[in-house]
Amino acid sequence: MLTEQLKSFNCVSYDDKAASPLAPAAMKNYAGANGGGPPVLQTNGDSPASGDVNGDHFNTDDGKRRIIVSNHLPVRAYREGKEWRFELDQDSLFLQLEDGLPSSDVLYVGCLRAEIDVRDQDKVTQVLEERFNCLPVFLSEEEHEKYYHGFCKHYLWPLLHYMLPLTASHGAGFDRAQWRAYLSANKKFSEKVVEALDNPDEDSVWVHDYHLMMLPTFLRRRYFRVRIGFFLHSPFPSSEIYRTIPVREEILRSLLNCDLVGFHTFDYARHFLSCCSRLLGLDYESKRGYLGIDYCGRTVSIKILPVGIHMGQLESLLQAEQTAVMVKKLREKYEGKVVVVGVDDLDMFKGIGLKFQAIGKLLEQNEELRRKLVLVQIANPAKSQGKDVQDVRDETNVIAAQINHKYGDDGYQPIVYINGPISTQEKAAYYAISDCCVVTAVRDGMNLVAYKYTVCREGSPVLDAALGIDGMSKRKESVLIISEFIGCSPSLSGAIRVNPWNIDAVADAIYDGITLNDVEKQLRHEKHYRYISSHDVAYWASSFDQDLQRACSRNHSKRYWSFGFGLEFRIVALGPDFMKLQSKAISDPYKEAKNRLILLDYDGTMMPQISVDKAPSTQIISVLNSLCSDPRNTVFIVSGRGKDSLGQWFSPCAKLGLSAEHGYFTRWTMDSPWETDLVAIDSKWRRIAEPVMQLYTESTDGSFIEYKESALVWHHHEADFQLSSCQAKELLDHLENVLANEPVVVKRGQYIVEVKPQGISKGMVVQNLILTMRSKGVPPDFLLCIGDDRSDEDMFESIESLVKSLPHMQHVFACTVGQKPSMAKYYLDDTGDVLDLLSDLSAGQRDVEDADDVQAEEVH
């Protein structure tokens, strides 16, 4: 579809009133425009004549606007005299992806590849918005230099491609001024997106690539429900590389402010998930085939799908008579030669030099290929500037010259090095006549060269006629030699994959490829062509858009709260009935109650998990004693810890109740004995479980086993997060298998795996305490329960079931610590909030007592 539109494309003059306005959003229905030359902006001070705009240039299909944000707009800008001229860039991926979107209301936000004078920026903006549905972002020359050429291309881009700046001559180090420019640029992009939003709750914003990784944070700060998708077109490195970035957490948190984050391959996604685990302590899970990260009550979905090519555009080129003429000339030029083609950007990661060395090795080892084998290497212009680009240019020129000097002569050059820009049509002609395509990039996010080569080898009736081929009877052939370090490698299973650093192996692979039998070449070609033609850019865009809508489908059913300052900003998604527990909401019911039951977890609730000294502070002891001093209060610490440590720590709290080992032991006050209602259990299960735990302890540095009277607990909070999380999953499965016939349960909690007898849980503690209070004639009419991990969910679940059967319990507050999915209806942010709430309750209690004393004195 896009191809036909581009074929009929005649650029329109801005001041031509008879011309139809041209905008990318209208390209699906574009039937051609009359006029001579692209849209023009006069810069001589005279106002151009205004063109007729027939109707609203934002056409809507599904009522939802899509905003595509990329570093560069899909528009070419060039100057003729005093006039700026603009035309669509038909090779731009961001223009091509529109074919896969269900809406014609598509806007583009990005920079132009030209420096526009400040005096002309308003006029340029007007032209681009009216004619192309593009909103330009203008950066000053200094800002662009630091943002793009500095932070993006010379710091971030090499790092994402696994290159660490170990020395001053080996990559650029982190520069705080460049980072500030990066933030400033991202903020300006976000401001343009805000201008483009029509309905923030329904519109979708699709952000592209590493240039704009901080944009989601700026945009999410403005609109909590806006639909944000992000796709990274470069590799995402392993955590060992990524964690060297000084602003690593800020970037990760910004990406997590999206609803959907996309990658070309599972390896890239896996590295991103690993960084989230290691640096932010976040885990991920697969839900019905979709990967997702639980982050502040939101699920950030992960999309894995490599981008495709625009089949229509390429097939249109192959149908063109001009292409057929080029192909025929090239075939005649290289008649009798085995042609190998390579097309790469001129940068240090494309491995052009390694490819040349492999050709040299191939010719050295195989004399019969001399004067027969030709490598046509096309070098696209570099996308940045600097010493690294010049070094690559010099190195490749030297290697090519050496090989040509050694194996070439006046009528033959084994390496034809085309170092300069050539048209897409010319590249297609070279692809079409080449027997083999070689891609030896040492690291590349995707690389679509292999896709384009395969489609061009499929040819067209026009090319077949030009080459004298019977396209109906002759099956097409192609051979791909591709690096295992590029994004397209997993999707091309018929290609010969190579390690580009192994020169001998690459040379052998090229030899194997060009000497394959015809049937093998045909089968591999057909396999690749089926995949490439069905997974084109429209398929990729449509799939991403559908997943973004799915990821945001429940946004309207949630309430959002923001917290965090600056780049730490994030939002918390809560269910409609899930709210923060405020002191004022609980104080009146607390004062009115006659019999109160207060249940408190310890680790993670009263005491932070990160604390090394787990003994209660003087503040905790003071708050608990204050609560226990009220005769209407029954206060219990309900913990998984052993009775000895709890008894020792809370000995200053004489009236405090303790429930140890998840309820296996219970003590109502310091003076009362420890009780247990469970009969003696055979310890055979210990003899089975302990050796298994010991095995995982020995293989997981930093883990240890805690021996309780009722349970065995494997702790891994001091071990490596990634390794110990995997080990915990394996241990859980292992123990469940070997203990399947024993009267025990195996549970995984926060940094623990626990084995304990059946019937022991914090949920049973709640039931037993309430039943005991009822039997004593003091049934609780107020219940406050606070916990933080999975074991505390048993308490919340038990409370929810008891509330329905105990009408006398009028005020119930089940509260979890941290914003996360929970059976509780309330939450507090952290242990500090818990202590503040309890302090407020005890202070309110003293105020009531003081008021009662004053009233009694007045009566007296």
VEXTOR-498867 format. One line per field, with one value per residue (C-alpha): residue in one letter; x, y, z. Coordinates in pm, whole numbers, plus 50000, padded with zeros to 5 digits. Layout:
N
res	c(A	...)
xx	c(X	...)
yy	c(Y	...)
zz	c(Z	...)
***
This chain:
860
res	c(M	L	T	E	Q	L	K	S	F	N	C	V	S	Y	D	D	K	A	A	S	P	L	A	P	A	A	M	K	N	Y	A	G	A	N	G	G	G	P	P	V	L	Q	T	N	G	D	S	P	A	S	G	D	V	N	G	D	H	F	N	T	D	D	G	K	R	R	I	I	V	S	N	H	L	P	V	R	A	Y	R	E	G	K	E	W	R	F	E	L	D	Q	D	S	L	F	L	Q	L	E	D	G	L	P	S	S	D	V	L	Y	V	G	C	L	R	A	E	I	D	V	R	D	Q	D	K	V	T	Q	V	L	E	E	R	F	N	C	L	P	V	F	L	S	E	E	E	H	E	K	Y	Y	H	G	F	C	K	H	Y	L	W	P	L	L	H	Y	M	L	P	L	T	A	S	H	G	A	G	F	D	R	A	Q	W	R	A	Y	L	S	A	N	K	K	F	S	E	K	V	V	E	A	L	D	N	P	D	E	D	S	V	W	V	H	D	Y	H	L	M	M	L	P	T	F	L	R	R	R	Y	F	R	V	R	I	G	F	F	L	H	S	P	F	P	S	S	E	I	Y	R	T	I	P	V	R	E	E	I	L	R	S	L	L	N	C	D	L	V	G	F	H	T	F	D	Y	A	R	H	F	L	S	C	C	S	R	L	L	G	L	D	Y	E	S	K	R	G	Y	L	G	I	D	Y	C	G	R	T	V	S	I	K	I	L	P	V	G	I	H	M	G	Q	L	E	S	L	L	Q	A	E	Q	T	A	V	M	V	K	K	L	R	E	K	Y	E	G	K	V	V	V	V	G	V	D	D	L	D	M	F	K	G	I	G	L	K	F	Q	A	I	G	K	L	L	E	Q	N	E	E	L	R	R	K	L	V	L	V	Q	I	A	N	P	A	K	S	Q	G	K	D	V	Q	D	V	R	D	E	T	N	V	I	A	A	Q	I	N	H	K	Y	G	D	D	G	Y	Q	P	I	V	Y	I	N	G	P	I	S	T	Q	E	K	A	A	Y	Y	A	I	S	D	C	C	V	V	T	A	V	R	D	G	M	N	L	V	A	Y	K	Y	T	V	C	R	E	G	S	P	V	L	D	A	A	L	G	I	D	G	M	S	K	R	K	E	S	V	L	I	I	S	E	F	I	G	C	S	P	S	L	S	G	A	I	R	V	N	P	W	N	I	D	A	V	A	D	A	I	Y	D	G	I	T	L	N	D	V	E	K	Q	L	R	H	E	K	H	Y	R	Y	I	S	S	H	D	V	A	Y	W	A	S	S	F	D	Q	D	L	Q	R	A	C	S	R	N	H	S	K	R	Y	W	S	F	G	F	G	L	E	F	R	I	V	A	L	G	P	D	F	M	K	L	Q	S	K	A	I	S	D	P	Y	K	E	A	K	N	R	L	I	L	L	D	Y	D	G	T	M	M	P	Q	I	S	V	D	K	A	P	S	T	Q	I	I	S	V	L	N	S	L	C	S	D	P	R	N	T	V	F	I	V	S	G	R	G	K	D	S	L	G	Q	W	F	S	P	C	A	K	L	G	L	S	A	E	H	G	Y	F	T	R	W	T	M	D	S	P	W	E	T	D	L	V	A	I	D	S	K	W	R	R	I	A	E	P	V	M	Q	L	Y	T	E	S	T	D	G	S	F	I	E	Y	K	E	S	A	L	V	W	H	H	H	E	A	D	F	Q	L	S	S	C	Q	A	K	E	L	L	D	H	L	E	N	V	L	A	N	E	P	V	V	V	K	R	G	Q	Y	I	V	E	V	K	P	Q	G	I	S	K	G	M	V	V	Q	N	L	I	L	T	M	R	S	K	G	V	P	P	D	F	L	L	C	I	G	D	D	R	S	D	E	D	M	F	E	S	I	E	S	L	V	K	S	L	P	H	M	Q	H	V	F	A	C	T	V	G	Q	K	P	S	M	A	K	Y	Y	L	D	D	T	G	D	V	L	D	L	L	S	D	L	S	A	G	Q	R	D	V	E	D	A	D	D	V	Q	A	E	E	V	H)
xx	c(50000	50273	50465	50182	50150	50520	50520	50253	50425	50469	50584	50367	50470	50367	50231	50049	49681	49569	49774	49630	49789	50011	50043	50171	49844	49660	49899	49674	49420	49661	49590	49865	49911	49986	50254	50621	50870	50842	50675	50859	50912	51028	51282	51328	51097	50788	50495	50408	50063	49847	49745	49399	49355	49059	48914	49082	49420	49382	49175	49046	48959	48935	48918	49260	49556	49899	50201	50530	50830	51179	51499	51449	51128	51051	51106	51400	51482	51707	51759	51735	51853	51648	51380	51348	51206	51064	50975	50881	51168	51036	51317	51223	51103	50882	50693	50662	50521	50208	50074	50030	49840	49458	49426	49493	49532	49910	50143	50522	50745	51117	51404	51486	51821	51891	51960	51671	51724	51526	51342	51213	51114	50752	50695	50865	50652	50337	50437	50537	50224	49980	50144	50311	50149	50494	50576	50945	51161	51426	51749	52028	52352	52532	52249	52230	52606	52607	52282	52323	52692	52800	52583	52391	52648	52978	52874	52541	52551	52891	52788	52469	52691	52911	53198	53323	53519	53819	54062	54036	54139	53894	53552	53407	53341	53033	53002	52758	52710	52617	52375	52206	52177	52024	51765	51694	51640	51414	51212	51164	51049	50798	50664	50599	50419	50201	50108	50020	49796	49428	49284	49558	49350	49302	49592	49900	50259	50520	50876	51169	51524	51796	51793	51470	51492	51413	51108	50862	50938	50873	50554	50423	50464	50210	49961	49921	49701	49857	49950	50327	50514	50889	51089	51467	51622	51973	52096	52042	52369	52416	52382	52760	52793	52480	52547	52859	52634	52626	52259	52156	51862	51719	51709	51557	51288	51203	51154	50938	50716	50604	50320	50503	50876	50981	51301	51412	51526	51477	51845	51795	51477	51647	51930	51680	51488	51814	51907	51566	51621	51977	51948	51587	51501	51211	51102	50914	50670	50491	50114	49937	50234	50311	50618	50559	50731	50527	50626	50443	50113	50145	50242	50497	50462	50763	50735	50980	50945	51206	51117	51053	51096	50838	50762	50555	50826	51096	50876	50784	51152	51201	50913	51062	51213	51501	51596	51583	51826	52066	52046	52116	52423	52557	52501	52696	52972	53016	52946	53113	53192	53068	52933	52919	52747	52777	52592	52685	52690	53038	53087	53311	53055	52973	53284	53368	53739	53680	53479	53764	54012	53787	53780	54160	54183	53936	54140	54460	54324	54136	54332	54044	53840	54096	53973	53633	53512	53409	53294	53089	53094	52867	52939	52650	52744	52822	52541	52775	53110	53434	53770	53617	53444	53763	53959	53713	53729	54110	54137	53893	54054	54396	54277	54083	54384	54617	54392	54327	54700	54778	54507	54388	54515	54421	54096	54001	53954	53837	53696	53485	53454	53178	53239	52961	52585	52400	52027	51800	51734	52104	52137	51841	52014	52332	52129	51949	52266	52460	52502	52563	52517	52761	52688	52973	52867	53024	52713	52396	52046	51867	52026	51777	52032	51968	51592	51631	51875	51636	51342	51556	51672	51307	51305	51008	50871	51041	51382	51336	51263	51566	51790	51632	51507	51188	51057	50765	50974	51305	51311	51492	51810	51993	52264	52309	52623	52532	52692	52548	52566	52294	51923	51801	52005	51742	51472	51684	51726	51844	52139	52497	52577	52934	53145	53283	53595	53692	53837	53903	53547	53398	53614	53504	53138	53158	53315	53047	52776	52883	52941	52603	52400	52111	51839	51983	52004	51644	51509	51689	51572	51208	51215	51355	51127	50814	50912	51027	50722	50479	50663	50700	50704	50324	50294	50549	50375	50030	50148	50317	50012	49777	49995	50012	49633	49610	49866	49661	49317	49271	49412	49068	48982	49277	49360	49707	49928	50263	50568	50940	51119	51301	51409	51295	50936	50695	50329	50155	49850	49594	49265	48953	48911	49279	49385	49649	49566	49549	49558	49243	49050	49130	49145	48768	48689	48989	48860	48506	48609	48572	48791	49073	49295	49617	49829	50172	50428	50788	51046	50957	50670	50814	51178	51322	51446	51778	51864	52154	52064	51717	51660	51373	51466	51370	51103	50942	50946	50799	50517	50427	50428	50206	49953	49967	49903	49542	49333	49108	49400	49529	49854	50041	50361	50295	50628	50804	51098	51174	51030	51366	51474	51128	51107	51444	51390	51045	51111	51062	50702	50537	50182	50274	50154	50390	50316	50639	50718	50398	50178	50342	50411	50187	50234	49974	50202	50559	50442	50236	50386	50438	50151	50104	49783	49949	50027	50381	50479	50717	51048	51115	51054	51349	51587	51463	51452	51776	52020	51836	51860	52223	52294	52148	52327	52664	52597	52453	52707	52547	52252	52199	51955	51760	51661	51333	51151	50864	51030	51339	51395	51640	51736	51891	51856	52237	52307	52326	51971	51963	52124	51940	51602	51660	51787	51482	51249	51447	51460	51085	51021	51280	51136	50778	50876	51071	50820	50505	50401	50494	50249	50426	50390	50664	50626	50833	50833	51037	51396	51307	51192	51028	50919	50675	50404	50058	49812	50068	50007	49949	49591	49537	49685	49414	49137	49271	49320	48970	48810	49003	48893	48532	48552	48674	48376	48575	48511	48706	48504	48817	49090	49411	49643	49966	50211	50438	50503	50335	50296	50096	49854	49730	49624	49449	49267	49159	49035	48829	48652	48600	48446	48148	48077	48153	47914	48036	48373	48261	48596	48853	49176	49393	49701	50002	50338	50426	50205	50152	49872	49733	49430	49450	49236	49486	49855	50135	50449	50717	50810	50836	50470	50377	50549	50398	50048	50095	50242	49940	49704	49886	49900	49527	49468	49657	49456	49131	49258	49365	49026	48851	49066	48984	48612	48626	48798	48535	48255	48429)
yy	c(50000	50243	50157	50269	50590	50659	50581	50843	51093	51438	51691	51999	52360	52518	52823	52628	52678	52413	52141	51887	51882	51582	51424	51081	51021	51043	50825	50519	50707	50926	50920	51155	51531	51774	52037	52077	52010	51951	52182	52512	52756	53102	53253	53596	53763	53756	53556	53271	53247	53026	52693	52551	52285	52070	51956	51832	51677	51436	51151	50904	50536	50382	50713	50670	50881	50723	50943	50809	50960	50913	51108	51202	51277	51070	51385	51502	51872	52055	52410	52567	52926	53096	52829	52518	52216	51904	51557	51227	50989	50671	50466	50569	50280	50518	50615	50253	50122	50332	50061	49835	50083	50073	50451	50717	50968	50932	51211	51216	51390	51427	51640	51737	51638	52007	52311	52556	52921	53032	53290	53018	52759	52867	52865	52529	52387	52508	52352	52019	51994	52088	51896	51599	51563	51611	51813	51910	51938	52208	52181	52436	52341	52301	52098	51870	51818	51711	51515	51329	51318	51323	51116	50910	50818	50830	50706	50521	50359	50188	50068	49913	49735	49593	49841	49976	50306	50151	50427	50775	50639	50349	50507	50811	50811	50937	51315	51485	51784	51550	51365	51695	51772	51426	51498	51842	51703	51425	51681	51889	51581	51507	51863	51819	51492	51673	51921	51633	51447	51483	51246	51144	50855	50699	50813	50592	50712	50487	50593	50460	50376	50471	50842	50884	50645	50917	51050	50807	50953	51311	51210	50987	51273	51471	51194	50884	50692	50778	50464	50451	50192	50185	49983	49952	49905	49846	49555	49565	49448	49203	49337	49327	49590	49791	49830	50038	50329	50584	50667	50304	50307	50630	50481	50154	50331	50548	50242	50091	50398	50255	50009	49800	49765	49593	49419	49241	48919	48726	48778	49155	49117	48871	49115	49392	49167	49064	49430	49497	49202	49283	49660	49713	49378	49323	48982	48890	48619	48483	48521	48332	48364	48730	48835	49106	49286	49375	49731	49941	49761	49787	49514	49637	49404	49285	49242	49029	49062	49157	49435	49353	49528	49701	49434	49660	49923	49669	49471	49794	49868	49518	49576	49902	49901	50118	49848	49585	49793	49823	49450	49361	49588	49444	49088	49162	49332	49035	48763	48437	48566	48445	48764	48806	49120	49312	49629	49792	50126	50264	50211	50007	49736	49626	49409	49523	49474	49123	49044	49165	48951	48648	48708	48730	48402	48239	48339	48231	47882	47835	47931	47827	48121	48380	48591	48428	48551	48915	49080	49393	49585	49889	50120	50342	50687	50699	50818	51007	51181	51129	50959	50611	50653	50779	50490	50239	50411	50410	50050	49908	50102	49964	49601	49620	49771	49500	49216	49374	49425	49065	48882	49132	49258	49517	49345	49199	49321	49067	49348	49618	49873	50128	50381	50633	50681	50489	50467	50194	50097	50040	49830	49620	49560	49441	49214	49064	48954	48828	48459	48510	48780	48813	49007	48998	49264	49204	49346	49487	49540	49393	49442	49404	49350	48974	49035	49275	49045	48751	48947	49082	48730	48633	48885	48986	48913	49228	49123	48766	48895	49124	48835	48585	48364	48161	48276	48033	47717	47808	47807	48100	48060	48255	48196	48389	48403	48601	48685	48515	48851	49034	49056	48889	48574	48383	48435	48306	47942	47846	48086	47981	48149	48250	48408	48711	48716	48371	48463	48104	47999	48288	48201	47837	47942	48156	47866	47626	47875	47934	47562	47446	47240	47411	47222	47326	47689	47677	47522	47773	48062	47950	47906	48254	48420	48273	48415	48757	48814	48723	48915	49250	49595	49620	49291	49412	49748	49590	49331	49596	49822	49538	49440	49802	49827	49496	49609	49925	49763	49786	50134	50286	50040	50149	50449	50601	50772	50933	50928	50988	51309	51402	51105	50867	50956	50665	50593	50331	50155	50051	49867	50076	49949	49946	50259	50394	50359	50708	50780	50992	50705	50465	50694	50730	50356	50291	50528	50388	50022	49830	49529	49568	49302	49429	49180	49287	49103	49183	49153	49392	49542	49670	49615	49701	49400	49569	49614	49396	49429	49274	49353	49602	49965	50167	50338	50002	49892	50226	50217	49857	49924	50226	50018	49732	49970	50015	49735	49735	49630	49280	49324	49035	49006	48729	48623	48335	48375	48134	48177	48223	48525	48684	48621	48779	49081	49169	49095	49469	49437	49247	49260	49188	48863	48664	48408	48242	48018	48118	48018	47694	47861	48122	48324	48577	48773	48750	48572	48310	47988	47907	47702	47482	47305	47070	46712	46584	46534	46271	46438	46202	46489	46678	46396	46422	46800	46897	46724	46882	47229	47168	47089	47423	47606	47475	47578	47923	48148	48367	48138	47954	47726	47833	47549	47601	47364	47345	47418	47438	47765	47829	48200	48367	48742	48780	48579	48698	48795	48635	48306	48270	48340	48059	47833	47910	47804	47483	47411	47462	47212	46968	46973	46938	46623	46450	46550	46471	46194	46376	46577	46905	47204	47376	47750	48020	48361	48679	48551	48220	47866	47704	47352	47323	47085	47109	47325	47586	47929	48284	48242	47983	48227	48481	48225	48088	48431	48549	48225	48250	48611	48516	48229	48477	48701	48981	48934	49196	49467	49627	49441	49587	49346	49462	49243	49258	48920	48606	48444	48748	48698	48395	48635	48867	48577	48438	48782	48821	48489	48559	48902	48745	48510	48753	49049	49190	49275	49616	49771	49564	49705	49452	49636	49531	49710	49828	49885	49541	49294	49176	49033	49336	49640	49893	49960	50158	50250	50122	50037	50406	50454	50156	50305	50646	50496	50301	50608	50814	50552	50540	50921	50943	50691	50908	51214	51027	50916	51271	51405	51145	51245	51615	51538	51329	51610	51861	51632	51587)
zz	c(50000	50098	49784	49556	49754	49721	49350	49296	49523	49371	49627	49659	49688	50015	49837	49565	49648	49403	49565	49806	50148	50206	50547	50654	50836	50506	50308	50315	50104	49908	49538	49426	49425	49150	49163	49102	49376	49748	50001	50021	50305	50198	50432	50271	50519	50296	50419	50185	50043	50252	50101	50113	50375	50285	50614	50928	50853	51148	51006	51262	51217	51564	51748	51907	51807	51767	51831	51695	51872	51730	51725	51359	51174	50860	50653	50445	50461	50222	50118	49776	49790	50060	50066	50278	50098	50259	50138	50298	50363	50206	50363	50717	50931	51126	50811	50698	51027	50977	50745	51047	51262	51274	51279	51020	51303	51330	51438	51436	51688	51629	51505	51149	51001	50940	51152	51126	51210	51516	51304	51072	51331	51373	50998	50959	51238	51065	50733	50883	51097	50822	50538	50708	51052	51201	51510	51503	51813	51783	51979	51987	51815	52148	52300	51995	52000	52366	52348	52018	51926	52291	52521	52262	51999	52186	52531	52534	52190	52241	52586	52452	52200	52481	52450	52782	52789	52962	52861	52717	52375	52395	52406	52577	52950	53129	53115	53352	53118	52833	53063	53148	52775	52723	52994	52854	52504	52631	52824	52508	52320	52597	52579	52208	52280	52532	52258	52026	52273	52195	52459	52707	52843	52499	52281	52241	52241	52080	52171	51970	52064	52309	52225	52423	52717	52972	52788	52959	53303	53189	53010	53290	53534	53329	53251	53467	53222	52888	52693	52650	52449	52401	52148	52170	51826	51961	52174	52549	52710	52994	53346	53392	53119	53190	53562	53482	53377	53662	53589	53542	53783	53646	53296	53414	53614	53315	53093	53368	53347	53011	52969	52710	52641	52319	52205	51889	52061	52381	52470	52480	52686	52920	52987	53061	53302	53467	53522	53676	53910	54010	54039	54147	54305	54063	53948	53634	53539	53237	53234	52957	52727	52806	53003	53260	53548	53855	53934	54193	54137	53757	53515	53262	52964	52765	52387	52188	51811	51549	51311	50947	50614	50397	50139	49915	49879	49794	49557	49380	49323	49183	48939	48809	48460	48582	48835	48562	48354	48651	48719	48357	48346	48673	48553	48237	48436	48670	48414	48521	48869	49205	49359	49736	49864	50189	50289	50619	50793	50836	51208	51434	51512	51157	51120	50766	50830	50961	50648	50426	50620	50574	50196	50200	50392	50151	49847	50018	50085	49756	49445	49218	49352	49250	48956	49015	49356	49402	49721	49656	49983	50009	50302	50402	50536	50907	51134	51362	51348	51530	51537	51559	51222	51056	51207	51058	50719	50719	50840	50587	50301	50394	50423	50096	49917	50052	49939	49599	49552	49649	49456	49194	48864	48602	48509	48846	49203	49462	49680	49519	49799	49736	50010	49971	49952	49682	49627	49758	49398	49330	49644	49532	49198	49371	49600	49301	49117	49423	49494	49866	50129	50419	50740	50994	51244	51583	51749	51596	51726	51425	51079	50793	50516	50511	50480	50189	50012	50036	49893	49609	49525	49492	49209	48997	48648	48520	48654	48533	48183	48190	48294	48057	48340	48331	48668	48662	48639	48798	49178	49336	49541	49808	50067	50391	50604	50915	51246	51552	51731	51536	51607	51286	51350	51555	51291	50999	51089	50740	50744	50811	51143	51219	51490	51299	51516	51386	51048	50944	51031	50833	50532	50557	50589	50273	50085	50212	50117	49758	49698	49834	49590	49415	49603	49939	49828	49708	50029	50249	50034	50039	50417	50472	50218	50380	50717	50590	50370	50649	50924	50755	50913	50908	51097	51352	51403	51425	51679	51895	51882	51978	52272	52387	52385	52574	52832	52896	52887	53266	53315	53371	53650	53864	54073	54045	54297	54228	54448	54416	54329	54011	53803	54081	53992	53944	53981	54189	54047	54303	54278	54322	54681	54771	54955	55186	55553	55702	56075	56055	55894	56175	56479	56540	56510	56734	57002	56989	57015	57341	57261	57013	56856	56696	56498	56373	56164	56259	55978	55697	55898	56224	56128	55782	55585	55514	55884	56001	56369	56388	56757	56814	56864	57169	56955	56870	57235	57347	57090	57175	57549	57497	57301	57553	57844	57727	57884	57577	57356	57285	57091	56926	56727	56474	56323	56156	56394	56676	57025	57195	56991	57009	57385	57444	57219	57356	57725	57806	57683	57967	57826	57462	57307	57086	56817	56701	56406	56223	56514	56622	56959	57126	57446	57565	57800	57925	58241	58060	57922	57555	57417	57114	57012	56764	56854	56823	56460	56329	56242	55954	55712	55862	55773	55413	55378	55552	55308	55014	55170	55254	54888	54774	55057	54942	54582	54666	54834	55101	55178	55506	55688	55994	56226	56411	56641	56394	56062	55844	55658	55373	55363	55058	55116	55140	54823	54461	54367	54023	54123	54452	54292	54042	54319	54534	54253	54202	54576	54609	54329	54467	54820	54698	54510	54789	55059	54861	55102	55425	55645	55570	55340	55140	55090	54929	55098	55072	55034	55202	55128	55430	55523	55812	55936	55786	55979	56081	55932	56037	55921	56194	56447	56366	56403	56733	56889	56796	56920	57249	57302	57232	57481	57744	57678	57513	57140	56940	56770	56623	56431	56291	56109	55938	55742	55440	55277	55144	55486	55600	55313	55509	55785	55541	55377	55714	55822	55507	55569	55941	55886	55713	56009	56293	56273	56605	56445	56317	56226	56035	55889	55703	55580	55374	55367	55017	54713	54564	54490	54823	54998	55225	55149	55282	55246	55409	55219	55458	55816	55898	55806	56027	56331	56260	56246	56569	56738	56630	56774	57106	57120	57048	57321	57572	57464	57533	57875	57962	57854	58071	58370	58321	58293	58613	58802	58684	58804	59139)
***
